[in-house]
Amino acid sequence: MDLSLYPGRIIGLLGPNGSGKSTLIKLAAGLLTPTSGEIFVAGKAPGAATKSLVSYLPERTYLPDWMTAQQVIDFFADFYADFDAQAAGDMLHRLNILPGTKLKTMSKGTKEKVQLILVMSRRAQLYLLDEPIGGVDPAARDYILQTILTNYNPEAAVVISTHLIGDVEKVLDQVVMLQNGQVMLCATVDDIRAEHGCGVDTFFREVFKC
């Protein structure tokens, strides 16, 4: 796989199940080690040296159920020097999540909103979002996407792995399509529309016959 991603773009990482999307994100986050080849984030191999550069949203919730929303915000503020607790509190308020609410009483979708708030409240250089809207109700998806647009560092790159292409397409600048661990296509959204006469979702369905 030969792929370079640059700051100032929101990139959709697309592909059928098993294509390697989550694996690539975990490699970039330093959670997996490549068995061959190399991967770099801002010129550094993912790991301890890049933890301060990368803000990662896993597909599954990982926060301790006994904590409240405010407690996890305070924890992130203590752990990450680039964390903006005020921005996190503002997003909680806009999503009608009470700071004193324990995570164990939240729905899966609300927990995922809290996780996204934590991730987007950092001033990272690379945001890795694995299915950020997969567990939220359709009515909240537009707000989640707007949260991503308005809260990420404009000098950073945002990578969104998703199967909900129709919902996410409107915020994407570029797409990377994977198949069997290989890059099948890397192009801007505008180029896809100009060359193929359709949007990313339609093009994806034509390519993968789904």
The 8 nearest C-alpha neighbors of each residue, nearest first, counted from 0:
[[1, 181, 182, 2, 180, 36, 183, 177],
 [2, 0, 3, 182, 181, 36, 38, 37],
 [1, 3, 0, 4, 182, 185, 175, 38],
 [4, 2, 5, 1, 39, 185, 38, 40],
 [5, 3, 2, 6, 156, 10, 8, 158],
 [4, 6, 156, 7, 3, 8, 155, 154],
 [7, 5, 156, 155, 154, 8, 4, 124],
 [6, 8, 154, 153, 155, 156, 5, 9],
 [9, 7, 156, 6, 172, 10, 157, 5],
 [8, 10, 157, 171, 172, 158, 156, 173],
 [11, 9, 173, 158, 174, 171, 157, 172],
 [10, 12, 174, 159, 158, 13, 160, 175],
 [13, 11, 160, 175, 159, 174, 176, 10],
 [14, 12, 176, 11, 175, 160, 177, 161],
 [13, 15, 177, 176, 18, 178, 16, 20],
 [16, 14, 18, 17, 178, 13, 207, 177],
 [17, 15, 18, 14, 19, 20, 162, 178],
 [16, 18, 19, 15, 179, 20, 178, 14],
 [17, 19, 179, 178, 180, 16, 15, 177],
 [20, 18, 180, 22, 17, 21, 23, 179],
 [21, 19, 23, 22, 18, 24, 160, 12],
 [20, 22, 24, 23, 19, 25, 129, 160],
 [21, 23, 19, 25, 24, 20, 26, 31],
 [24, 22, 26, 20, 21, 25, 19, 27],
 [23, 25, 21, 27, 26, 22, 28, 20],
 [26, 24, 28, 30, 22, 27, 23, 31],
 [25, 27, 31, 23, 29, 28, 24, 30],
 [26, 28, 24, 25, 29, 45, 23, 40],
 [29, 27, 25, 26, 30, 24, 45, 55],
 [28, 30, 45, 46, 26, 27, 31, 25],
 [29, 31, 25, 28, 26, 32, 27, 46],
 [32, 30, 26, 29, 25, 33, 22, 28],
 [31, 33, 26, 34, 29, 30, 45, 25],
 [34, 32, 35, 31, 36, 26, 37, 38],
 [35, 33, 32, 36, 37, 31, 26, 38],
 [36, 34, 33, 37, 32, 38, 0, 26],
 [35, 37, 33, 34, 38, 0, 1, 32],
 [38, 36, 35, 39, 33, 44, 34, 32],
 [37, 39, 44, 27, 40, 36, 45, 26],
 [40, 38, 44, 43, 42, 45, 41, 37],
 [39, 41, 43, 42, 45, 44, 49, 27],
 [42, 40, 43, 39, 49, 52, 124, 44],
 [41, 43, 39, 40, 44, 38, 45, 49],
 [44, 42, 39, 40, 41, 45, 49, 48],
 [43, 45, 39, 38, 40, 46, 42, 49],
 [46, 44, 29, 49, 27, 28, 43, 40],
 [45, 47, 29, 48, 49, 44, 50, 28],
 [46, 48, 50, 49, 45, 29, 51, 44],
 [47, 49, 46, 50, 45, 43, 51, 44],
 [50, 48, 52, 51, 46, 45, 47, 53],
 [51, 49, 47, 52, 53, 48, 46, 45],
 [50, 52, 49, 53, 123, 48, 79, 54],
 [53, 51, 123, 49, 124, 50, 125, 54],
 [54, 52, 125, 50, 123, 126, 51, 124],
 [55, 53, 126, 118, 123, 127, 125, 52],
 [56, 54, 127, 126, 128, 53, 57, 118],
 [55, 57, 128, 129, 127, 118, 58, 115],
 [58, 56, 129, 59, 55, 128, 60, 130],
 [57, 59, 129, 130, 56, 60, 131, 128],
 [60, 58, 57, 61, 111, 56, 129, 130],
 [59, 61, 62, 111, 58, 110, 57, 114],
 [60, 62, 59, 63, 57, 114, 64, 110],
 [61, 63, 60, 64, 102, 71, 114, 66],
 [64, 62, 65, 66, 61, 102, 103, 71],
 [63, 65, 103, 102, 66, 62, 101, 67],
 [64, 66, 63, 101, 103, 102, 67, 62],
 [67, 65, 64, 101, 70, 63, 102, 71],
 [66, 68, 101, 70, 100, 69, 99, 102],
 [67, 69, 98, 71, 70, 100, 99, 101],
 [70, 68, 98, 72, 67, 71, 99, 73],
 [69, 71, 73, 67, 72, 68, 66, 74],
 [70, 72, 74, 73, 68, 69, 75, 67],
 [73, 71, 69, 75, 70, 74, 76, 68],
 [74, 72, 76, 70, 71, 75, 69, 77],
 [75, 73, 71, 77, 72, 76, 70, 78],
 [74, 76, 78, 72, 77, 73, 79, 71],
 [75, 77, 73, 82, 74, 78, 79, 84],
 [78, 76, 74, 75, 79, 73, 80, 82],
 [77, 79, 75, 76, 74, 80, 82, 73],
 [80, 78, 81, 82, 76, 75, 77, 51],
 [79, 81, 82, 78, 76, 77, 51, 121],
 [80, 82, 122, 121, 79, 83, 123, 76],
 [81, 83, 121, 76, 79, 80, 120, 84],
 [84, 82, 120, 86, 85, 121, 87, 81],
 [85, 83, 87, 86, 82, 76, 88, 72],
 [84, 86, 88, 87, 83, 89, 120, 90],
 [87, 85, 89, 83, 88, 84, 120, 90],
 [88, 86, 84, 90, 85, 89, 120, 116],
 [89, 87, 91, 85, 86, 90, 84, 92],
 [88, 90, 86, 92, 87, 91, 85, 93],
 [91, 89, 93, 87, 92, 88, 94, 86],
 [92, 90, 88, 96, 94, 89, 93, 95],
 [91, 93, 95, 89, 90, 94, 96, 88],
 [94, 92, 90, 95, 91, 89, 96, 88],
 [93, 95, 91, 92, 96, 90, 112, 142],
 [96, 94, 92, 93, 91, 97, 90, 98],
 [97, 95, 91, 94, 92, 98, 100, 93],
 [96, 98, 99, 100, 95, 91, 92, 68],
 [99, 97, 69, 68, 100, 96, 67, 91],
 [100, 98, 67, 97, 69, 68, 101, 70],
 [99, 101, 67, 97, 98, 68, 102, 104],
 [102, 100, 67, 103, 66, 104, 65, 99],
 [101, 103, 64, 105, 104, 67, 66, 100],
 [102, 104, 64, 101, 105, 65, 66, 106],
 [103, 105, 102, 101, 106, 100, 64, 65],
 [106, 104, 102, 103, 109, 110, 107, 101],
 [105, 107, 109, 108, 110, 104, 103, 102],
 [108, 106, 110, 109, 111, 105, 134, 135],
 [107, 109, 135, 134, 111, 106, 110, 112],
 [110, 108, 112, 106, 111, 107, 105, 113],
 [111, 109, 113, 107, 112, 108, 105, 114],
 [110, 112, 114, 108, 109, 113, 115, 107],
 [111, 113, 109, 115, 110, 114, 116, 108],
 [114, 112, 116, 110, 111, 115, 117, 109],
 [115, 113, 111, 117, 116, 112, 110, 118],
 [114, 116, 118, 112, 117, 113, 119, 111],
 [117, 115, 113, 119, 114, 118, 87, 120],
 [118, 116, 114, 120, 115, 119, 113, 87],
 [117, 119, 115, 116, 120, 54, 121, 114],
 [118, 120, 116, 121, 117, 151, 150, 115],
 [121, 119, 83, 117, 118, 87, 82, 116],
 [120, 122, 82, 81, 119, 123, 118, 83],
 [123, 121, 81, 152, 82, 120, 124, 151],
 [122, 124, 52, 121, 125, 53, 54, 152],
 [125, 123, 155, 52, 53, 156, 126, 154],
 [124, 126, 53, 156, 155, 123, 157, 52],
 [127, 125, 157, 54, 53, 55, 158, 128],
 [126, 128, 55, 158, 56, 157, 54, 159],
 [127, 129, 56, 159, 131, 158, 55, 160],
 [128, 130, 160, 58, 57, 131, 56, 159],
 [129, 131, 161, 133, 160, 58, 132, 128],
 [132, 130, 129, 128, 133, 115, 58, 56],
 [133, 131, 135, 134, 130, 140, 143, 163],
 [132, 134, 130, 131, 135, 163, 161, 162],
 [135, 133, 108, 132, 107, 136, 111, 131],
 [136, 134, 108, 132, 133, 139, 137, 140],
 [135, 137, 138, 139, 140, 134, 108, 132],
 [138, 136, 140, 139, 135, 141, 132, 166],
 [137, 139, 136, 140, 141, 142, 135, 143],
 [140, 138, 142, 137, 136, 141, 143, 135],
 [141, 139, 143, 137, 142, 138, 132, 144],
 [142, 140, 144, 143, 139, 145, 138, 137],
 [141, 143, 145, 139, 140, 144, 146, 138],
 [144, 142, 146, 140, 145, 141, 139, 147],
 [145, 143, 147, 141, 146, 142, 140, 148],
 [144, 146, 142, 148, 147, 143, 149, 141],
 [147, 145, 143, 144, 149, 148, 150, 142],
 [146, 148, 144, 145, 150, 149, 151, 143],
 [149, 147, 145, 146, 150, 151, 144, 170],
 [148, 150, 146, 147, 145, 151, 152, 144],
 [151, 149, 147, 146, 148, 119, 152, 120],
 [150, 152, 119, 147, 153, 149, 148, 122],
 [151, 153, 155, 154, 122, 150, 123, 124],
 [154, 152, 155, 7, 151, 6, 156, 8],
 [155, 153, 7, 152, 6, 124, 156, 151],
 [156, 154, 124, 6, 152, 153, 125, 7],
 [155, 157, 6, 125, 8, 7, 9, 5],
 [158, 156, 126, 9, 125, 10, 127, 8],
 [157, 159, 10, 127, 11, 128, 9, 126],
 [160, 158, 128, 11, 12, 129, 10, 161],
 [159, 161, 12, 129, 130, 11, 13, 128],
 [162, 160, 130, 163, 159, 13, 164, 12],
 [161, 163, 164, 13, 160, 130, 14, 15],
 [164, 162, 161, 166, 165, 167, 133, 132],
 [163, 165, 167, 166, 200, 162, 168, 161],
 [164, 166, 200, 168, 163, 167, 199, 169],
 [167, 165, 164, 163, 168, 169, 140, 141],
 [166, 168, 164, 169, 165, 170, 163, 171],
 [167, 169, 171, 165, 170, 164, 166, 199],
 [168, 170, 167, 171, 166, 165, 172, 164],
 [171, 169, 168, 167, 172, 9, 144, 148],
 [172, 170, 9, 168, 173, 10, 169, 11],
 [173, 171, 9, 188, 187, 8, 10, 170],
 [172, 174, 187, 10, 188, 171, 186, 11],
 [175, 173, 11, 10, 186, 185, 12, 187],
 [174, 176, 185, 12, 184, 13, 11, 177],
 [177, 175, 13, 184, 183, 14, 182, 12],
 [178, 176, 182, 14, 183, 181, 18, 180],
 [177, 179, 18, 181, 180, 14, 183, 182],
 [180, 178, 18, 181, 19, 177, 17, 182],
 [179, 181, 19, 18, 178, 177, 182, 0],
 [182, 180, 178, 177, 0, 179, 183, 18],
 [183, 181, 177, 184, 176, 0, 178, 175],
 [182, 184, 177, 176, 181, 178, 185, 175],
 [185, 183, 176, 182, 175, 186, 177, 174],
 [184, 186, 175, 174, 176, 183, 182, 187],
 [187, 185, 174, 173, 184, 188, 190, 175],
 [186, 188, 173, 190, 189, 172, 174, 191],
 [187, 189, 173, 191, 190, 172, 192, 186],
 [188, 190, 192, 187, 191, 193, 172, 173],
 [191, 189, 193, 187, 192, 188, 194, 186],
 [192, 190, 188, 194, 189, 193, 195, 187],
 [191, 193, 196, 197, 189, 190, 195, 198],
 [192, 194, 190, 191, 196, 195, 189, 197],
 [195, 193, 191, 192, 190, 196, 197, 189],
 [196, 194, 192, 197, 191, 193, 202, 198],
 [197, 195, 192, 193, 194, 198, 191, 202],
 [198, 196, 192, 195, 201, 202, 199, 191],
 [197, 199, 192, 201, 200, 202, 191, 196],
 [198, 200, 202, 201, 203, 168, 197, 188],
 [201, 199, 203, 165, 164, 202, 198, 204],
 [202, 200, 204, 203, 198, 199, 197, 205],
 [201, 203, 199, 205, 204, 200, 198, 206],
 [204, 202, 200, 206, 205, 201, 199, 207],
 [205, 203, 209, 201, 208, 207, 202, 206],
 [204, 206, 208, 202, 203, 207, 201, 209],
 [207, 205, 203, 204, 208, 202, 209, 201],
 [206, 208, 204, 209, 205, 203, 15, 14],
 [209, 207, 205, 204, 206, 203, 202, 201],
 [208, 204, 207, 205, 203, 206, 15, 201]]
